[in-house]
Amino acid sequence: MENKVPQNMPELLSAIEHEWKELWRVLGRLTPEQMTTPDAGGWSPKDNLAHLAEWMKILMGYHMDRLPAQEVMACPPR
């Protein structure tokens, strides 16, 4: 997919769906050993997926549920 900024909600949702499908396609080709092998930075694909899942949870809690950031991230208030 070209690097074009979506101009409306249907384009955005289509781009998101395309990227998710591409991610799952790539992940489907990895062996269990490859999923847990760290890269040069020390992160395995499994680590990156866990990090992505946590960020998605945080963003959804903050932007969609409108919860305070510290609550979503389970940080003590200042």
Buried (B, 14 or more C-beta within 10 A) or exposed (E): EEEEEEEEEEEEEEBEEEEEEEEEEEEEEBEEEEBEEEEEEEEBBBBEBEEEEEEEEBEEBBEEEEBEEEEBEEEEEE
